[in-house]
Amino acid sequence: MRVTKEEFTRLSSRATGKPLQEIAEAARFRAKKAAGEVLAADAGQTKRFVVYQQPIGKPRMTQRDKWAKRPKVIRYRQWADKAREQIQHITLPGEPISLSIRAYFAMPQSWSKRKQAELAGKPHRSKPDWDNIAKAIQDIFWKKDEMVAEGHVQKFWDDGNGARVEIEVQ
């Protein structure tokens, strides 16, 4: 998605005090929401939705994290808040049975165009671990995640549609 010069100026980091990456993510989300891509598609009891952010895994939490604010935990909580905000208009099943997650990771800008083209859409085999991604998604959207009986997580490099997490719940 391309942001016009006027919109970029209007949303500049000086005006909002937010980092440019966050502004770009918000602009992409608004465009996709306007196009109807963010809404859940009902297929019986199946809900599908997308969180347009770089996927992250849930960090190990300790009692100390309640008062000693570790940067990793702060980043996770900010990510979780943004994810909840993006899907606030979707009614999630109260007790999901099956959860399918496809996480797409942005490629480092330091990589050559050739390397990026070679790995586009290919499996992502580095951190975060797949189980930490699943824990993050479950803990963000459901208070009781023990009811999920079946789960499937896939990690890929960005396929040209941006970093995101696609979630399907039954």
Sine and cosine of phi, psi and omega as CSV:
sin_phi,cos_phi,sin_psi,cos_psi,sin_omega,cos_omega
0.00,0.00,0.68,-0.74,0.00,-1.00
-0.98,-0.21,0.68,-0.73,0.06,-1.00
-0.98,-0.18,0.77,-0.64,0.00,-1.00
-0.93,0.36,0.34,-0.94,-0.02,-1.00
-0.88,0.47,-0.63,0.77,0.00,-1.00
-0.90,0.43,-0.70,0.71,0.00,-1.00
-0.91,0.41,-0.63,0.78,0.02,-1.00
-0.88,0.47,-0.68,0.73,0.01,-1.00
-0.89,0.45,-0.69,0.73,-0.01,-1.00
-0.89,0.45,-0.58,0.82,-0.06,-1.00
-0.99,-0.16,0.24,0.97,-0.10,-0.99
-0.86,0.52,0.40,-0.92,-0.06,-1.00
-0.90,0.43,-0.44,0.90,0.03,-1.00
-0.93,0.37,-0.61,0.79,-0.03,-1.00
-0.96,0.29,-0.60,0.80,-0.09,-1.00
-0.97,-0.23,-0.35,0.94,-0.06,-1.00
0.98,0.21,0.18,0.98,-0.02,-1.00
-0.98,-0.22,0.45,-0.90,0.06,-1.00
-0.90,0.44,0.49,-0.87,-0.03,-1.00
-0.87,0.50,-0.59,0.81,-0.01,-1.00
-0.88,0.47,-0.66,0.75,0.01,-1.00
-0.91,0.41,-0.62,0.79,0.03,-1.00
-0.91,0.42,-0.69,0.73,0.01,-1.00
-0.89,0.45,-0.66,0.75,0.04,-1.00
-0.88,0.47,-0.69,0.73,0.00,-1.00
-0.90,0.44,-0.64,0.77,0.02,-1.00
-0.91,0.41,-0.67,0.74,0.04,-1.00
-0.89,0.46,-0.67,0.74,-0.01,-1.00
-0.89,0.46,-0.71,0.71,0.00,-1.00
-0.88,0.47,-0.65,0.76,0.00,-1.00
-0.91,0.41,-0.69,0.73,-0.01,-1.00
-0.94,0.35,-0.57,0.82,0.05,-1.00
-0.91,0.41,-0.68,0.74,0.03,-1.00
-0.89,0.45,-0.56,0.83,0.00,-1.00
-0.99,0.16,-0.10,0.99,0.03,-1.00
0.99,0.10,0.22,0.98,-0.04,-1.00
-0.99,0.14,-0.24,0.97,-0.09,-1.00
-1.00,0.00,-0.39,0.92,-0.06,-1.00
-0.92,0.39,0.52,-0.86,0.01,-1.00
-0.95,0.30,0.61,-0.79,0.05,-1.00
-0.97,-0.23,0.90,-0.43,-0.01,-1.00
-0.98,0.18,0.73,-0.68,0.14,-0.99
-0.67,-0.74,0.98,0.17,-0.13,-0.99
0.96,0.28,-0.88,-0.48,0.01,-1.00
-0.99,-0.14,0.08,1.00,-0.05,-1.00
-1.00,0.03,0.74,-0.67,0.08,-1.00
-0.89,-0.45,0.69,-0.73,0.07,-1.00
-0.82,-0.57,0.72,-0.70,0.08,-1.00
-0.47,-0.88,0.27,-0.96,-0.09,-1.00
-0.78,-0.63,0.70,-0.72,0.11,-0.99
-0.95,-0.30,0.90,-0.43,-0.07,-1.00
-1.00,0.01,0.98,0.21,0.06,-1.00
-0.48,-0.88,0.33,-0.95,0.11,-0.99
-0.91,0.42,0.83,-0.56,0.00,-1.00
-0.90,0.44,0.60,-0.80,0.12,-0.99
-0.70,-0.71,0.41,-0.91,0.04,-1.00
-1.00,-0.03,0.37,-0.93,0.03,-1.00
-0.97,0.24,0.78,-0.62,0.03,-1.00
-0.97,0.23,0.30,-0.95,0.08,-1.00
-0.94,0.34,0.82,-0.58,-0.03,-1.00
-0.99,-0.16,0.57,-0.82,0.06,-1.00
-0.78,-0.62,0.22,-0.98,0.06,-1.00
-0.86,0.50,-0.55,0.83,-0.05,-1.00
-0.91,0.42,-0.41,0.91,-0.02,-1.00
-0.90,0.43,-0.26,0.97,0.04,-1.00
-0.93,0.36,-0.50,0.86,-0.03,-1.00
-0.85,-0.53,-0.46,0.89,0.05,-1.00
-0.99,-0.15,0.98,-0.20,-0.13,-0.99
-0.98,0.20,1.00,-0.08,0.05,-1.00
-0.96,0.27,0.63,-0.77,-0.03,-1.00
-0.83,0.55,-0.62,0.78,-0.01,-1.00
-0.90,0.44,-0.66,0.75,-0.01,-1.00
-0.94,0.33,-0.62,0.78,0.04,-1.00
-0.89,0.46,-0.70,0.71,0.04,-1.00
-0.87,0.50,-0.68,0.73,0.01,-1.00
-0.88,0.47,-0.71,0.71,-0.01,-1.00
-0.91,0.42,-0.62,0.78,0.06,-1.00
-0.91,0.42,-0.67,0.74,0.04,-1.00
-0.88,0.48,-0.70,0.71,0.00,-1.00
-0.88,0.47,-0.67,0.74,0.02,-1.00
-0.89,0.46,-0.68,0.73,0.02,-1.00
-0.90,0.43,-0.64,0.76,0.00,-1.00
-0.90,0.43,-0.70,0.72,0.04,-1.00
-0.88,0.47,-0.63,0.77,0.00,-1.00
-0.90,0.44,-0.62,0.78,-0.03,-1.00
-0.92,0.39,-0.52,0.86,-0.06,-1.00
-0.93,-0.37,0.36,0.93,-0.05,-1.00
-0.89,0.47,-0.41,0.91,-0.02,-1.00
-1.00,0.08,-0.07,1.00,-0.04,-1.00
-0.98,-0.18,0.73,-0.68,0.07,-1.00
-1.00,0.06,0.91,-0.42,-0.02,-1.00
-1.00,0.03,0.52,-0.85,0.09,-1.00
-0.88,0.48,0.68,-0.73,-0.02,-1.00
-0.92,0.40,-0.60,0.80,-0.03,-1.00
-0.75,-0.66,1.00,0.08,0.00,-1.00
-0.94,0.35,0.55,-0.83,0.04,-1.00
-0.97,-0.25,-0.64,0.77,-0.05,-1.00
-0.80,-0.60,0.66,-0.76,-0.04,-1.00
-0.72,-0.69,0.80,-0.60,0.03,-1.00
-0.84,-0.54,0.79,-0.62,-0.07,-1.00
-0.79,-0.61,0.75,-0.66,0.12,-0.99
-0.85,-0.53,0.92,-0.40,-0.03,-1.00
-0.97,-0.24,0.78,-0.62,0.02,-1.00
-0.91,-0.40,0.85,-0.53,-0.07,-1.00
-0.98,-0.22,0.66,-0.75,0.08,-1.00
-0.93,0.36,0.57,-0.82,0.03,-1.00
-1.00,0.06,0.55,-0.84,0.04,-1.00
-0.86,0.50,0.66,-0.75,0.00,-1.00
-0.93,0.37,-0.32,0.95,0.00,-1.00
-0.96,0.29,-0.28,0.96,0.02,-1.00
-0.95,0.33,0.51,-0.86,0.05,-1.00
-0.94,0.34,0.37,-0.93,0.03,-1.00
-0.87,0.49,-0.58,0.82,0.00,-1.00
-0.90,0.43,-0.72,0.69,0.01,-1.00
-0.90,0.43,-0.65,0.76,0.03,-1.00
-0.89,0.46,-0.66,0.76,0.01,-1.00
-0.91,0.41,-0.62,0.79,0.00,-1.00
-0.91,0.42,-0.62,0.79,-0.10,-0.99
-1.00,-0.09,-0.05,1.00,-0.02,-1.00
-0.84,0.54,0.85,-0.53,0.02,-1.00
0.98,0.19,-0.04,1.00,0.00,-1.00
-0.99,0.15,0.32,-0.95,0.01,-1.00
-0.86,0.50,0.64,-0.77,0.01,-1.00
-1.00,-0.07,0.87,-0.49,-0.12,-0.99
-0.88,-0.47,0.52,0.86,0.06,-1.00
-0.77,-0.63,-0.07,-1.00,-0.07,-1.00
-0.91,0.42,0.49,-0.87,0.10,1.00
-0.99,0.16,0.39,-0.92,0.03,-1.00
-0.91,0.41,0.48,-0.88,-0.03,-1.00
-0.88,0.47,-0.59,0.81,-0.04,-1.00
-0.94,0.35,-0.51,0.86,0.05,-1.00
-0.95,0.32,-0.51,0.86,0.09,-1.00
-0.91,0.41,-0.70,0.71,0.02,-1.00
-0.88,0.47,-0.69,0.73,0.02,-1.00
-0.87,0.49,-0.66,0.76,-0.01,-1.00
-0.89,0.46,-0.74,0.67,-0.03,-1.00
-0.90,0.44,-0.71,0.70,-0.01,-1.00
-0.89,0.45,-0.70,0.71,-0.05,-1.00
-0.95,0.33,-0.45,0.89,0.01,-1.00
-0.95,0.31,-0.70,0.71,-0.17,-0.99
-0.99,-0.16,-0.30,0.95,-0.01,-1.00
-0.70,-0.72,0.69,-0.72,0.03,-1.00
-0.96,0.28,-0.61,0.79,0.01,-1.00
-0.94,-0.35,0.99,-0.15,-0.04,-1.00
-1.00,-0.09,0.03,1.00,-0.02,-1.00
-0.95,0.30,-0.22,0.98,-0.02,-1.00
-0.98,0.20,-0.17,0.99,0.04,-1.00
-0.96,0.28,0.91,-0.42,-0.06,-1.00
-1.00,-0.06,-0.39,0.92,-0.06,-1.00
-0.66,-0.75,0.71,-0.71,0.01,-1.00
-0.63,-0.78,0.52,-0.85,-0.01,-1.00
-0.59,-0.80,0.83,-0.56,-0.01,-1.00
-0.81,-0.58,0.74,-0.68,0.08,-1.00
-0.80,-0.61,0.63,-0.78,0.02,-1.00
-0.87,-0.50,0.74,-0.67,-0.01,-1.00
-0.70,-0.72,0.37,-0.93,0.20,-0.98
-0.98,0.20,0.43,-0.90,-0.02,-1.00
-0.79,0.62,0.75,-0.67,-0.01,-1.00
-0.99,-0.14,0.25,0.97,0.00,-1.00
0.96,-0.28,-0.14,0.99,0.00,-1.00
-0.98,-0.22,0.16,0.99,0.05,-1.00
1.00,-0.04,0.30,-0.95,0.05,-1.00
-0.94,0.35,0.70,-0.72,-0.05,-1.00
-0.21,-0.98,0.18,-0.98,0.11,-0.99
-0.79,-0.62,0.89,-0.46,0.05,-1.00
-0.99,-0.12,0.78,-0.63,-0.09,-1.00
-0.81,-0.58,0.72,-0.70,0.08,-1.00
-0.81,-0.59,0.78,-0.63,-0.08,-1.00
-0.82,-0.57,0.70,-0.72,0.10,-0.99
-0.84,-0.54,0.00,0.00,0.00,0.00
